[in-house]
Amino acid sequence: MKAVADAGPAMLHAKAPSAATGATKPMTHCSLCWHHDAVSYPISATSTPRRPCKAMSPHVHTLARHFLSLAIVFSFASTAFADQGFTLAHHELSGGVHALLGPSGARSYQNHGLNANFGIIDTAEGAVLIDSGASQQGARLLEAEASRLTAKPVRWVINTGAQDHRWLGNDYFRNRGAEVIAHTLTAATQQRNAHAQLDSLRPVLKERLDDTEPVTANRLLEGAHTTLNLGGRQIEVHYFADAHFPGDVVVWLPEERILFAGDHVYVDRLLGILPQSNAETWLSAFEALMALGPDRIVPGHGSVSDLARAQADTGDYLAFIVNGVKPLAEDMVGVDAAVAQLGDAPQFARLANYEELHRGNVSQAYLRLEAAQ
C-alpha cells in the first residue's frame, strides 16, 4: 500500500510538451476521466488523482465519482469473494434493513476474522454499517456488501462492542469519509485491548492484517440511550450494562422493531465468558434488551432469531451460570469445586462449542464473582 501511495505523485507531475513552445509544463489529470488538454490518460494502479477537469460539469463529476467508487467496490467484492471462497449469509429483515451472518466457528485466514454478524441499514443519504470488521480487508468486504445491497456508500458505522471484528475496520471507513459512532465506554475498552487483539490476529490473518490501524470512533456517545437520525432513519443506541465486553451496546430500530444485539446475544452456539466479561451484569443487560420487545433479533453470533430463541440460547444459560456460581463464590468454595459442581449442563449441550467453552465459562464467572466478595 505504501508503494502505491508513493508512486502516484510522480505520475501526476510528469512533464508534457507545451503546444506553443515545446517546453514542458506540469500535467494535471482529472480525478475521474483523466482528461488533459491534449491527452487522455488511463487510470493505473499507481496513479493518484489530483482534481476534476473542466471538461465535465460538477454535477456530472459527482455522479461519475459515485458510480466509479461503486464500480471499484464491486470489482473488489467479486474478486475477493470468488477467489477466496468466503461469503456472509444475507438476510433482508425489512425494507432496506439487512443482516450479514458470519460463520459460527473460530477466526480464520479464509473468513478474514468475520466470524460474527453485521448489519446494513439503507437510508436516503447512504448506508449505515453495524460493526466494521477485524481488518482493512475485512472492512472492504463489508463495504462491498453494503454497496451491493444499497448501491450507496457507507456514510455511518456504529460499533456495538470492543471485540476485534466489531471495530478494527474503523480506520478504513474513517479514511473513506464515514462517520464512526461508538459509546465512550466502548471506545475506552477498544483502546485498552487494541494491541493485544492485533497480536492475536496476526498469526491468523497474516498479510491480510496489513495496514490495519486501531482507530476508535470520531463521534462518541454518552449515557444510557441515544436516538440518532441517520439519513431519515430513527436508530437508537442503548447501553444497558457491561456484557461480553465492557461498553457493549445494542442498536434498536423502533419503527421496524429490529434489534442488532451485538455480543449480548448468542444463538446456536454457546457464548463465551472471558476475563473481561461480567456474567452478572450481562444477564441484567440481556433482560433489559428483551424488554424492548423486538420482533427480530440479529445476535452477535448465530442465526436471526426471536425472543424465545434468544432466551433459550443466551438468557437461560446466563441465568444458569449466575444463579449457580454466585452462591458458591459467596461461600468461597474455590474454583475447582465450582467447576466440579456446575461443569456438566446437558440442557445446553445442544449448542455448538459447548464442550470447548462451558467449563471455562464457569471458571471465569466464579473468579470474577469471588473477587467481588
N, C-alpha and C positions, 0 to 999 in steps of 0.2 A: 504493500500500500504506500509506503514512504517513497519508493522509487517512482511510482506513478505520479504522485503529487509533485515530486521534484522535477519531473520531465516536462510537465505542462508549460510553465512559463517560457522555457527555452523555445518551444514551438511557437508560442504566441508572439514572441518578439523577433522572429525570423525577419530577414530583410527582403523586400521585393523591389524591383527596379521602378523608378519613377517614370511615368509615361512621358514627361516633358524633358527631363534632363538625363535620364539613365542612372541617376543617383539612387541610393537606397533610402527607404523610409520604413518605420515600424509598421507592421501589418496588424490591424485589429480585427479579429474574427468575431462573427456573430455567434452568440451562445446557443442558437437553435439551428439556423440554416447554414452557418459558417460561410455567409456571404462576404465577399471582399469586392472592392471596386472593380477589379478585373478578373478575379479568380474565385471559384467556389472550392472550398477545401473539404474533404471528407473528415468526419469525426474519427479520431483514432483513440486507442486505449490510453495514450499518453497526452492527449490534448486537454487543455484546461480552458473553458470558455471565458471570455472577458466581458463582452457587453452585447446586447442586441444591436442588429444593424438597422439602418433606416429604410431598408427595402420592404419591411413588413410593419404594419401598424401595431401599436402597443397591445390592442385587444387581440389581434391575431397571434402576437408573440405569447400572450398569456395563455391562450388556448393551446398553442403549439407546445409550450413548456409543460403544461399539464399532461397532454397526451404523450409527449416524449417521455416524461417521467414514468407514466403508467406502462409504456411500452418496454422501458428498461426493466421495470419491476417484473412484468410478466415474463420477459425473457429470462431473467434470473430465476424466477419461480419454476418455469418449465424445465430448465436445465437442472436446477437443484433437486427438485422432486423426482424427476425422471432418472437422473444419473445415480442418485443416492438411494432410491427405493424407499423413501420415507414420506409418509403423509400424515396429516392430522385429520381425524374424523370430523366431518362438518355436520352440524345440526342447526337448521333455522328454527328459532323458538317462537318468533313473532315477526311481523313485518320489519325487516331491517335489523333484527337482533339475532346474532349468531353465536354459537358455541363451537370452539375448536378443541377437540378432545385428544390429548396425547396418550401414549401407551402407559400401561399401569406398572411396567417393570422399572428397572433402575435406569439412571442416566447412562447413555452410551454414545459412542462416536457416531453411530448411524442416526440416532434420534436427536442429535445436537443438544442434548440435555433438556429437550422439550417434553419430558415425561410428566406433564401436568396439563391442566385445562386453561384455556384462554377465551376471551370474549371479544367480539367485534360489534359495535353499535353504529349503524348508519345514521347520519344526520344530514341536514340540508347544507352544512358547511364543511363536511368532511367526516372521516371515520374516527370513532373512539376505540382504542385498543385497550383491553384489560389485561395487563401484565405484558412485559416486554421481552421475555426470553432470557436465556442464560449466556448469550454471547452476541457479538455483532452479526455473525452469520445466522444465528437463530432469529435475531430481530429482523433480518432481511426476509427470512421465510415467512414470518408473521406479517410483515408489511405486504408481501406478495399476496398472501391470502386475503388481507383486508382490501387490497386493490382489486383482486379478482371478484370479491363478493359485493363491493360497493362502487367500484370504478371511481373512487375518490382517494385522495391522500390521507394518511393518518395525521390528524390535527391534534389529537389529545391521546395521552397514555395515562392510565390510572394503575398505580401499584397497589395490589391488595396485601402484600406482605414482604418479608425480608429474605425468603428463601431464594437461592440464586436465580432460578428460572422466572422469578417474579419481577426481577429488576435489572439484571446485568446487561440487558439490551437498551437501557435508558440513554446511554451516551449516543448510540446510533440515532435514536429518534430526536434527541435534542439537537444533534448536528443537522438533522433534516428540517429543523424549524418547528417541531411539535412541542406542545406544552406538556410536560410530565408532571403529574399530580400525585402527591402522597401525603399521608398524615405525618406530622412531625415525629411521632413515636416510631413509625415505620422507617422513616429515613434515618433516625438515630441508630436503630438496630441494623440497618443495612450497612452503615458506616463501620460499626463495630465488627461486623462479620466479613467485610469485603475481601480482605487479603486471604483469610483462611478459606473462603469459598473459591477464590481464584486458584489457590494452591491445590485444592481438592479437585477442581475441574481440569486442570492442566493435563494430568496423565490420561484423562478420559477423552477430552475433546482434541487434544494435541494442537495442531496448527489451526484448527477451527476456533480456537480461543484467541488467536492473534488479533491485536488491535482492540480487544475488549477492555474498556476502562470502567471502573466502578464509580459511576456518576449518579448522584441522587436527584430528586425532583427539583424543578425550578418553580414549582408552586406548592407550598406547604399548607396543609390544613390543620386546624386546631379544634379541640373539643370533641364531643361525642358524636356529633351529627352535622354534616354539611350538605346543603342542597346546591347542586350545580345545574346551570343551564348551558348545555353544550350543543351548539348548532340547533337549538329549538327543542332538544330533548331534556326532560327533567330526570336527573340522575342523582341519587343520594349516596353518600359515603358514610357508613356507620362504623364507629369504633365502640365495641361493647366491653371488651376486656382482653388481656393478653391471652393468646391461644397457642397455636403451634409455635409461633414466634411472638415476642413482644411487639405490639403495634399492629397486629393483623387487623384488617378491616374487611367489610363486605360492601359490595356495590349493589344497590337496590333500585330497580325501576318500578316505581309505584303504579304507574299507569298500566304497564304490561304485567305487573305482579311477577316479575322475574328477578331472581336473586343470584348474583355471582358471589358465591360464598367463600372463594379462596380456600385457604387451608383450614378453615373452621370445619369443613365437611369433607369426609372421605366416603366414597361409595364403592362397593365391590371389592375393595381391598382394605386391609387393616391400616388404621392411622398409625403414625409413629410418634412416640413421646420422646423428645430429645432433651438433652441437659437444659436447653433454654425454654422448653415447653413448660407450661403450668397447667396440669390436668384439671385442677380445681377451678381456676378462672376460665379455662377453655370450656368447661361444662356450663358455666354461667353464661358465657358468650353464645354458646350454642342454643341455650334456652331462649335467649333474647332474640336471636335471629329467627328462630322458629315462630316467635310471637308476631313477626311481621306478616305471617300467613301467606308465604309465596305459593303460587300455583306451580312454578317450575323452578328447580334449583340446579344451578351449574356448580358442582362441587369442585374443590381444588384438584381432586383426582377421582376418576371413575365416571360412570355414565350419568347423563342428565336424569334427575330424579324428582320425586315429590317429597312431601313432608314425611310420609310413612317410611319411605326407604331411607331417608336421611336419619330419621330417628333410630331405625333398626341397625344401621351400619355404623353410625357415629355416636348418636346420643346415648343409646343403651350401653355401648362399650365404655364411653367416658364415665357414665354413672357406675358401671361395674368397677372400674378402676378406682374412682374417687371414694365410693362408699365402702369398697373393700379395703383399700390401702390406708385410708385416713385413721381409722381406729387402731390399726396396727402401728402406724407411725406415732400416734399419741402415746401408745404403750411402749414405744421404742423396743419392739421385739427384734429388730435387726433386719437388714435387707434380705439375708438368706432365708430367714423364717417367712418373710412376706412372700418371697418368690415361691417357696415350697407350698405355701397355703393357697396362693392365687394363680400359680403358674399353669394350671390346667383349666381352661374355659371353653369346653367343647361347643357351647352355643355360638361362639364366634369363629370356630374352626373353618367354617364355610368361606370366610374372607381370605382373599389372596394375601400372602405374606404373613399369615398367622404364625406359622412355625418359626419364621425368622425374627418376628418382632415382638410377640406377646410377652414373653418373659422379660425381655429388656424393658418393655413399657412399664411393667410392674416395678422393676428395679428403679427406673428413673423417677417414677411418680413417688415411690417410697422415700427416696433420698431427699427430694425436694420437700415433701411434707414433714419428714422428720426434722430437717434443718429449720423448719418454721416453728418448731415446738419451743 
